[in-house]
Amino acid sequence: MLDRYNTIGIVAATYVAEDSLVTCTNKFSKNPNLVGRTWKFTYSINGDNLHWKVLNKNGAVINEGDSKRVKD
């Protein structure tokens, strides 16, 4: 169980959304070095699909992925 806990990122943040750009500021983190850190991502929605891209401080995409809504 401890192995799984060590791989999970736990963060609480404030979010400001402007169009499809979201700016997040970490207020709490399991890792104290992440508290106060700001990061940004963009997103697009198509039906039940969400596509997101995490941006670096220069606005370049450093990670992206898809999330899908699970239906009952």
C-alpha positions, -999 to 999 in steps of 0.1 A, spaced: 0 0 0 28 24 8 43 19 -27 10 31 -42 9 61 -19 44 71 -30 34 72 -66 3 93 -62 5 131 -65 -19 148 -40 -24 185 -47 -51 211 -38 -50 243 -59 -69 274 -69 -78 276 -106 -84 306 -129 -100 297 -163 -98 321 -192 -113 306 -223 -95 272 -227 -64 282 -206 -64 272 -169 -38 286 -145 -34 266 -113 -17 276 -81 -9 248 -56 -21 256 -21 -14 221 -6 7 192 -18 20 160 -4 53 173 -17 60 206 2 83 218 -27 52 221 -49 32 244 -26 29 279 -42 40 266 -76 19 278 -106 13 258 -137 -10 260 -168 -29 237 -191 -53 241 -220 -82 218 -228 -108 211 -254 -140 191 -251 -157 170 -278 -188 152 -265 -177 130 -236 -140 134 -244 -116 159 -228 -82 166 -243 -57 185 -221 -22 198 -226 2 209 -198 23 239 -207 58 249 -195 66 285 -185 73 294 -221 39 280 -233 53 249 -250 34 216 -245 52 193 -221 25 167 -216 -9 159 -230 -36 133 -228 -73 124 -230 -99 118 -204 -132 102 -211 -164 104 -191 -176 70 -178 -213 64 -183 -234 43 -159 
